[in-house]
Amino acid sequence: MFHVIPRAEQKQSPNRTILFEGGKYGTPVSLFLMDAEPGQGPALHVHPYPETWLIHSGEAEFTVGEQTLIGKAGDIIVVDPGTPHRFVNSGNTRLEMTCIHASDHVIQEWL
């Protein structure tokens, strides 16, 4: 068995981000496909599972716990469960990034 979700059927938010939650497809993984303009990014939040980011293009400033770091195209960054985090497109081009959630649905608490 396999599933294909055509691009036309993928939910896209006004800021061009796509959310995929794997539960209804039988996979324990969910993800956001980010396509953010400079200055865009989510507020501080936390998940009860790890999150992995893969930056395809652009750069982002991440706040992870008490630390701040810059991620660039090609970087993979992993944050532990329960760690407050946020990121913002800190470059002058679009940020294209995959945010992988180790859960069949996104569980997110805004701080």
C-alpha positions, 0 to 999 in steps of 0.5 A: 500500500502507498499514498500519493498526496498531489500538490494541489491537495496539500494544505497551504497556509497564507505564508506558503507553509504546508502541513502534513500529518502522517497519522491518517496515512499510517506513518508516525511522522508529520512535517511542515514544508516551510517557504518563509519570507525574511522575518517570518517564523513561528513564536516560541513553542515546545513539543513532547517529541524531538523535531528535526529541521533540514534547511534546503535554502536560505538561513534561519536564526534558531533559539533553542532553550537558552542558545541561539544559532544560525542554520544555513542551507544543507544544515540538519538541526535536531532539538530534544523533546520538551525544549522551547524553540523558535526560528526566524528567516534571518536572511534576505531570501526565502527560507525553504526548510523541512520541519520533521515531527516524530509524531503522527500528528503535530502536538505544539504548545505555544509559550 
